[in-house]
Amino acid sequence: MFKLLDKNKINIEKAVNALKSLKGNIDFLRSVEIGVDITESDRSYDIILTTEFDNQEDLNKYGPHPNHLPVVKIIKSLCSGSIVVDYEIPKH
């Protein structure tokens, strides 16, 4: 989840477009979902990115991937903070 330094339409669009650029550009990234906060409460973060990988190894390769690093640079320039939760979904 990302908290924008200056939440406005232009910065939301820049961040969302940067995150959308991940789709199809990292072969082991199985899915990408991006959401923009609609409640605007004091506790809210502004944007969420949910990604899915087949395994921990792919997750570990994601951070330093050359197609991920430019997105990180853009997001860091627009945001005051972020929260990350990495978890496994149990297989039944």
C-alpha distances in whole Angstrom, upper triangle without the diagonal:
4,7,10,13,15,14,16,17,18,15,13,15,15,12,12,15,14,12,15,17,16,17,21,21,20,23,21,18,19,16,13,12,10,9,10,10,14,14,14,14,14,12,9,6,7,6,4,6,9,12,15,18,21,21,20,22,20,17,19,20,17,16,19,20,21,20,16,17,18,14,13,15,15,11,12,15,13,10,11,8,5,5,7,9,12,14,18,19,23,25,28
4,6,10,12,11,14,15,15,12,10,13,13,9,11,14,13,11,14,16,16,18,22,21,21,24,23,20,21,18,15,14,11,10,10,10,14,15,13,14,14,12,9,6,6,5,6,8,11,14,18,20,24,24,22,24,22,19,20,21,18,16,19,20,21,19,16,16,16,13,11,13,12,8,9,11,9,6,8,6,4,7,9,12,15,18,21,22,26,29,32
4,7,9,8,12,14,14,11,10,14,13,11,12,16,15,14,17,19,19,22,25,24,24,28,27,23,25,22,19,17,14,13,11,10,13,14,11,12,11,10,8,5,5,7,9,12,15,18,21,24,28,28,26,28,26,22,24,25,21,19,22,23,24,22,19,19,18,15,14,15,13,10,10,11,9,5,6,5,6,9,12,15,18,21,24,26,29,32,35
4,5,5,9,11,11,8,8,11,11,9,11,14,14,14,17,19,19,22,25,24,25,28,28,25,26,23,20,18,15,14,11,11,14,15,12,14,13,13,11,8,6,8,11,14,17,20,23,26,30,30,28,30,28,24,25,26,23,21,23,24,24,22,19,18,17,15,14,14,11,9,9,9,6,4,6,7,9,12,15,18,21,24,27,29,32,35,38
4,6,9,12,12,9,10,14,13,11,15,17,16,17,20,21,22,25,28,27,27,31,31,28,29,27,23,22,18,17,15,15,17,17,14,16,14,15,13,11,10,12,15,17,21,23,27,29,33,33,31,32,30,27,28,28,25,22,24,25,25,24,21,20,18,16,15,14,12,10,10,9,6,5,5,8,11,14,18,21,24,27,30,32,36,38,41
4,6,10,10,7,9,12,12,12,14,16,16,17,20,22,23,25,29,28,29,32,32,29,31,28,24,22,19,17,14,14,16,17,13,15,14,16,14,12,10,13,16,18,22,25,28,31,35,35,34,35,33,29,30,31,27,25,27,28,27,25,23,22,20,18,17,16,14,12,12,11,7,8,9,12,14,17,20,24,26,29,33,34,38,40,43
4,7,8,6,7,10,11,11,12,15,16,16,18,20,22,24,27,27,28,31,31,28,29,26,22,20,16,14,11,11,12,13,10,13,13,14,12,10,8,10,14,17,20,23,27,30,33,34,33,34,32,29,30,30,27,25,27,28,27,25,23,23,21,18,18,18,15,13,14,13,9,9,10,12,14,17,20,23,25,28,31,32,36,38,41
4,6,6,6,9,10,11,12,14,16,17,18,20,22,24,27,27,29,32,32,29,30,27,23,21,17,15,12,12,13,15,12,15,16,17,15,13,10,12,16,18,22,24,28,31,35,36,35,36,33,31,32,32,28,27,29,29,28,26,24,24,21,19,19,19,15,14,16,14,11,12,14,16,17,20,23,25,28,31,33,34,38,40,42
4,6,5,6,9,10,10,12,14,15,16,18,21,22,25,25,27,30,31,27,28,25,21,19,15,14,11,12,13,15,13,17,18,19,16,15,11,12,16,18,21,23,27,30,34,35,35,36,33,30,32,32,28,27,29,28,28,25,23,24,21,18,20,19,16,15,17,16,12,14,16,18,19,21,24,26,28,31,33,34,37,39,42
4,5,5,6,9,10,11,12,14,15,17,19,21,24,24,26,29,30,27,28,25,21,20,16,16,13,15,16,19,17,20,21,22,19,17,13,13,17,18,22,24,27,30,34,35,34,35,32,30,31,30,27,26,27,27,25,23,21,21,18,16,18,17,13,13,15,13,10,13,16,18,19,22,24,27,29,31,34,35,38,40,43
4,5,5,6,8,10,11,12,14,15,18,20,23,22,24,27,28,25,26,23,20,18,15,14,12,13,15,18,15,18,19,19,16,14,10,11,14,15,19,21,25,27,31,32,31,32,29,27,28,28,24,23,24,24,23,21,19,19,16,14,15,14,10,10,12,10,7,9,12,14,15,18,20,23,25,28,31,32,36,38,40
4,6,5,6,8,10,11,12,14,16,18,21,21,23,26,26,23,24,21,17,15,11,10,8,10,12,15,13,16,17,18,14,12,8,8,11,13,16,19,22,25,29,30,30,31,28,25,27,27,23,22,24,24,23,20,18,19,17,14,15,15,12,10,13,12,9,10,13,14,14,17,19,21,23,26,29,29,33,35,37
4,5,5,6,8,10,10,12,15,16,19,19,21,24,25,22,23,20,16,15,12,12,10,13,15,18,16,20,21,21,18,15,12,10,13,14,17,19,23,25,29,30,30,31,28,26,28,27,23,22,24,23,22,19,18,19,16,13,15,15,12,11,15,14,11,13,16,17,17,20,21,23,25,28,30,30,34,35,38
4,6,5,6,9,10,11,13,15,18,18,20,23,24,21,23,20,17,16,13,13,12,15,17,20,19,22,22,22,19,16,13,11,14,14,17,19,22,25,28,29,29,29,26,24,26,25,21,20,21,20,19,17,15,15,13,10,12,12,8,9,12,11,8,11,15,16,16,19,20,23,24,27,30,30,34,36,39
4,5,5,6,9,10,12,14,17,17,18,21,22,19,20,18,14,13,10,11,10,13,16,18,17,20,20,20,16,13,10,8,10,10,14,15,19,22,25,26,26,26,23,21,23,22,18,17,19,18,18,15,13,14,12,8,10,10,7,6,10,10,7,9,13,13,13,15,16,19,21,24,26,27,31,32,35
4,5,5,6,9,10,12,15,15,17,20,20,17,18,15,11,10,7,8,8,12,14,17,17,20,21,20,17,14,11,8,9,9,12,14,17,20,24,25,25,26,23,21,23,22,18,18,20,19,19,16,14,15,13,10,12,13,10,9,13,13,11,12,16,16,14,16,17,19,20,23,25,25,29,30,33
4,5,5,6,9,10,13,13,16,19,20,17,18,16,12,12,10,12,12,16,18,21,20,24,25,24,20,17,14,12,13,12,15,15,19,21,24,26,26,26,23,21,23,22,18,18,20,18,17,14,13,14,12,9,12,13,10,10,14,14,12,14,18,18,17,19,20,22,23,25,27,27,31,32,35
4,5,5,7,10,13,12,14,17,18,15,17,15,12,13,11,13,13,17,20,23,22,24,25,24,21,17,15,12,13,11,14,14,17,19,23,24,24,24,20,19,20,19,15,15,16,15,14,11,10,11,8,6,9,10,7,8,11,12,11,13,16,16,15,18,18,20,21,23,25,26,30,31,34
4,5,6,8,11,11,12,15,16,12,14,12,9,9,7,10,12,15,18,21,20,23,24,22,19,16,13,10,10,8,10,10,14,16,20,21,21,21,18,16,18,17,13,13,15,14,14,11,9,11,10,6,9,11,9,8,12,13,12,13,16,16,14,15,15,17,17,20,22,23,26,28,31
4,5,6,9,10,12,14,15,12,13,11,8,8,8,11,13,16,19,22,22,25,26,25,21,18,16,12,12,9,11,11,14,16,20,22,22,22,19,18,20,19,15,16,18,16,15,12,11,14,12,9,12,14,12,12,16,17,15,17,20,19,17,19,18,19,19,22,23,23,27,28,30
4,5,8,7,10,13,14,12,14,12,10,12,11,14,16,20,22,26,25,28,29,28,24,21,18,15,15,12,14,13,15,17,20,22,22,22,18,17,19,17,14,15,16,13,12,9,9,11,10,8,11,13,11,12,16,16,16,18,21,21,19,20,19,21,21,23,24,25,28,29,32
4,6,5,7,10,11,8,11,9,8,10,11,14,17,20,23,26,26,28,29,27,24,20,19,15,14,11,11,10,12,13,16,18,18,18,14,14,16,14,10,12,13,11,11,7,7,10,10,8,11,13,12,12,16,17,17,18,21,20,18,19,17,18,18,20,21,22,25,26,29
4,6,7,9,10,8,9,7,6,9,11,14,17,21,23,26,27,29,30,28,25,22,20,16,15,12,12,10,11,13,15,18,19,19,15,15,17,16,12,15,16,13,14,10,10,14,14,12,14,17,16,16,19,21,20,21,24,23,20,21,19,20,19,20,21,21,24,24,27
4,6,7,9,8,9,9,9,13,14,18,21,24,27,30,30,33,34,32,29,26,24,20,19,15,15,12,13,13,15,18,19,19,15,16,18,15,13,16,17,13,13,10,11,15,15,14,17,19,18,19,22,23,23,24,27,26,24,24,22,22,21,22,22,22,25,25,28
4,6,9,8,11,11,11,14,16,19,22,25,28,31,31,33,34,32,29,26,24,20,19,16,16,13,14,14,16,18,19,18,14,15,16,13,11,13,14,10,10,7,9,12,12,11,14,16,16,17,20,21,22,23,26,25,22,23,21,22,21,22,23,24,27,27,30
4,6,5,9,10,11,14,16,20,22,26,29,31,31,33,34,32,29,26,24,21,19,15,15,11,12,11,13,14,15,14,10,11,13,10,8,11,11,8,9,7,8,11,13,12,14,17,17,17,20,22,22,23,26,24,22,22,19,20,18,20,20,21,24,24,27
4,6,8,10,12,16,18,22,25,28,31,34,34,36,37,34,31,28,27,23,21,17,16,13,12,10,11,13,15,13,10,12,14,11,10,13,14,10,12,10,12,15,16,16,18,20,21,21,23,26,26,26,29,27,25,24,22,22,19,20,20,20,23,22,25
4,6,9,11,15,18,21,24,27,30,33,33,35,35,33,30,27,26,23,20,16,14,11,9,7,8,9,11,10,6,9,11,9,8,12,13,11,13,12,12,15,17,17,18,21,22,21,23,26,26,26,29,26,23,22,19,19,16,17,16,17,19,19,22
4,6,8,11,14,17,21,23,26,29,29,31,32,29,26,24,23,19,16,13,11,7,6,6,8,10,12,11,8,8,11,10,8,11,13,11,13,11,11,14,16,14,15,19,19,18,21,23,23,23,26,23,20,20,17,16,14,15,15,16,18,18,22
4,7,10,14,17,21,23,26,28,30,31,32,30,27,24,23,20,17,13,11,7,5,5,7,10,13,13,10,11,14,13,11,15,17,15,17,15,14,18,19,17,19,22,22,21,23,26,26,25,28,25,22,21,18,17,15,15,14,14,17,16,19
4,7,10,13,17,20,22,25,26,28,29,27,24,21,20,17,14,10,8,5,5,7,10,13,15,16,12,12,16,15,13,15,18,16,18,15,14,18,19,16,18,21,20,19,22,24,23,23,26,23,20,19,17,16,14,15,14,14,17,17,20
4,7,10,14,17,19,22,23,25,26,24,21,18,17,13,10,7,6,5,7,10,13,15,16,17,14,13,16,16,13,15,17,15,17,14,13,16,17,13,15,18,17,16,19,21,20,20,22,20,17,17,15,15,14,15,16,16,19,20,23
4,7,10,13,16,18,19,22,23,21,18,15,14,11,8,6,5,6,9,12,16,18,19,20,17,16,19,19,15,17,20,19,20,17,15,18,18,15,16,19,18,16,19,21,19,19,21,19,16,16,14,14,15,16,17,16,20,21,23
4,7,10,13,16,16,19,20,19,15,13,11,7,6,5,6,9,12,15,19,21,21,23,20,17,20,20,17,17,20,19,20,17,15,18,17,14,15,17,15,13,16,18,16,16,18,17,14,14,14,15,16,17,19,19,23,24,26
4,7,9,12,13,15,17,16,12,10,8,6,5,7,9,12,15,18,22,23,24,26,23,20,23,24,20,20,23,23,24,21,18,20,20,16,17,19,17,14,18,19,16,15,18,16,14,14,15,16,17,19,21,20,24,26,28
4,6,9,10,13,15,14,10,9,6,5,7,9,12,15,18,22,25,27,27,29,26,23,26,26,22,22,25,25,25,22,20,22,21,17,18,19,17,14,17,18,14,14,16,15,14,15,16,17,20,21,24,24,27,29,31
4,6,6,9,11,11,7,7,5,6,8,11,14,17,20,24,27,28,28,30,28,25,27,28,25,24,27,27,28,26,23,24,23,20,20,22,19,16,18,19,16,14,16,15,14,14,16,17,20,22,24,24,28,30,32
4,6,9,12,12,9,10,8,10,11,15,17,20,23,27,30,31,31,34,31,28,31,32,28,28,31,31,32,29,26,28,27,23,23,25,22,20,22,22,19,18,19,18,18,18,20,21,24,25,27,27,30,32,33
4,6,9,10,7,10,9,12,13,17,19,22,25,29,32,33,33,35,33,30,32,34,30,30,33,33,34,31,29,30,29,25,25,27,24,21,23,24,20,18,19,18,18,18,20,21,24,25,28,27,30,33,34
4,7,8,6,8,8,11,13,17,19,23,26,30,33,34,33,35,33,30,32,33,30,29,32,32,33,31,28,28,28,24,24,25,22,19,21,21,17,16,16,16,16,17,20,21,24,26,29,29,32,35,37
4,5,5,9,10,13,15,19,21,24,27,31,34,34,33,36,34,31,33,34,31,30,33,34,35,33,30,30,30,26,25,27,25,21,22,23,19,17,17,16,16,17,19,21,24,26,29,29,32,35,36
4,6,8,10,14,16,19,22,25,28,31,35,35,33,36,34,31,32,34,31,29,32,33,35,33,29,30,29,26,25,26,24,21,21,22,19,16,14,14,15,15,19,20,24,26,29,30,33,36,38
4,7,10,13,14,17,19,22,25,28,31,31,30,33,31,28,29,31,28,27,30,31,33,31,28,28,28,25,23,25,23,20,20,21,19,15,14,13,13,12,16,17,21,22,25,26,29,32,34
4,6,9,10,14,16,20,23,26,29,29,28,31,29,26,28,29,26,25,28,29,30,28,25,26,25,22,21,22,21,17,18,19,16,14,13,12,11,11,14,16,19,21,24,25,28,31,33
4,6,8,11,14,17,20,23,27,27,26,28,26,23,25,26,23,21,25,25,27,25,21,22,22,18,17,19,17,14,14,16,13,10,10,9,8,9,12,14,17,19,23,24,27,30,32
4,7,10,14,17,20,24,27,28,27,29,27,23,25,26,23,21,24,25,25,23,20,21,20,17,16,18,15,12,14,15,11,9,11,10,10,11,14,16,19,21,24,25,28,31,33
4,7,10,13,17,20,24,24,24,26,23,20,22,23,19,19,22,22,22,20,17,18,18,14,14,16,14,10,13,14,11,10,12,11,9,11,12,14,17,19,22,22,26,28,31
4,7,10,13,17,20,21,20,23,20,17,20,20,17,17,20,20,21,19,16,18,18,14,14,17,15,12,14,16,14,12,14,12,9,9,10,11,13,15,18,18,22,24,27
4,6,10,13,17,18,18,19,17,14,17,17,14,14,17,17,18,16,13,15,16,12,12,15,14,11,14,16,15,14,16,14,11,10,9,11,12,14,16,17,20,22,25
4,7,10,14,15,15,17,15,12,15,16,13,14,18,17,19,17,14,17,18,14,15,18,17,15,17,20,18,17,19,16,13,12,10,10,10,11,13,13,17,19,21
4,7,10,12,12,14,11,9,13,13,10,12,15,14,17,15,12,15,17,14,14,18,18,16,18,21,20,19,21,18,15,14,11,11,9,11,12,12,16,17,20
4,7,9,10,12,9,8,12,13,11,13,16,15,18,16,14,18,19,17,17,21,21,19,21,24,24,23,25,22,18,16,13,12,10,10,10,10,13,14,17
4,6,7,9,6,6,10,10,9,12,15,14,17,16,14,17,20,18,18,22,22,21,23,26,26,25,26,24,20,18,15,14,10,10,9,10,13,13,17
4,7,8,7,8,11,12,12,15,17,16,19,18,17,20,23,21,22,25,26,25,26,29,29,28,30,27,24,22,18,16,13,12,10,10,12,11,15
4,5,6,7,9,10,11,14,16,16,19,19,18,20,23,22,21,25,26,25,26,29,30,28,30,26,23,21,17,15,11,10,8,10,12,12,16
4,5,5,6,9,10,12,14,14,18,19,17,19,22,21,20,23,25,23,24,28,28,26,27,24,21,19,15,13,9,9,9,11,13,14,18
4,5,5,6,9,11,12,12,16,17,16,18,21,20,20,23,25,24,24,28,29,27,29,26,23,21,17,16,13,13,12,15,16,17,21
4,5,5,6,9,11,10,14,14,13,15,18,18,17,21,22,21,22,26,26,25,27,24,21,20,16,16,12,13,13,15,17,17,21
4,5,5,7,10,10,14,14,12,14,17,16,15,19,20,19,20,23,24,22,24,21,18,16,13,12,9,10,11,13,16,17,21
4,5,6,8,9,13,14,12,13,17,16,15,18,20,19,20,23,24,23,24,21,18,17,14,14,11,13,13,16,19,20,24
4,6,6,6,10,11,10,12,15,15,14,17,19,19,19,23,24,23,25,22,20,19,16,16,14,16,16,19,21,22,26
4,6,5,9,9,7,9,12,12,11,14,16,15,16,20,21,20,22,20,17,17,14,14,12,15,16,18,21,22,26
4,6,9,10,7,7,11,10,9,12,14,13,14,17,18,18,19,17,15,15,12,14,12,15,17,20,23,24,28
4,6,9,7,7,10,11,10,12,15,15,15,18,20,19,21,19,18,18,16,18,16,19,20,23,26,27,31
4,6,5,6,10,10,10,13,15,15,16,19,20,21,23,21,19,20,18,19,17,20,21,23,26,27,30
4,5,5,7,10,10,12,14,15,16,18,20,21,23,22,21,22,20,22,20,23,24,27,30,30,34
4,6,6,7,9,11,12,13,15,17,18,19,22,21,20,21,19,21,20,22,24,25,29,29,33
4,6,5,6,9,10,11,12,15,16,16,19,18,16,17,16,18,17,20,21,23,26,27,31
4,5,5,6,9,10,11,13,15,15,18,17,16,17,16,19,18,22,24,26,29,30,34
4,5,5,6,9,10,11,13,14,17,17,17,19,18,21,21,24,26,28,32,33,36
4,5,5,6,9,10,11,12,15,15,14,16,16,18,18,22,24,26,29,31,34
4,6,5,6,9,10,10,13,12,11,14,13,16,17,20,23,25,29,30,34
4,6,5,6,9,10,13,13,13,16,16,20,20,24,27,29,32,34,38
4,6,5,6,9,12,13,13,16,17,20,21,25,27,29,33,35,38
4,5,5,6,9,10,9,13,14,17,18,22,25,26,30,32,35
4,5,5,8,8,9,12,14,17,19,23,26,28,32,34,37
4,6,8,10,12,16,17,21,23,26,29,31,35,37,40
4,7,9,11,15,17,20,22,26,29,30,34,36,39
4,6,7,11,14,17,20,23,26,28,32,34,37
4,7,11,14,18,20,24,27,29,33,35,38
4,7,10,14,17,20,24,26,29,32,35
4,7,10,13,16,20,22,26,28,31
4,7,10,13,17,19,22,25,28
4,6,10,13,16,19,22,25
4,6,10,12,16,19,22
4,7,10,13,16,19
4,7,10,13,16
4,6,9,12
4,6,9
4,6
4
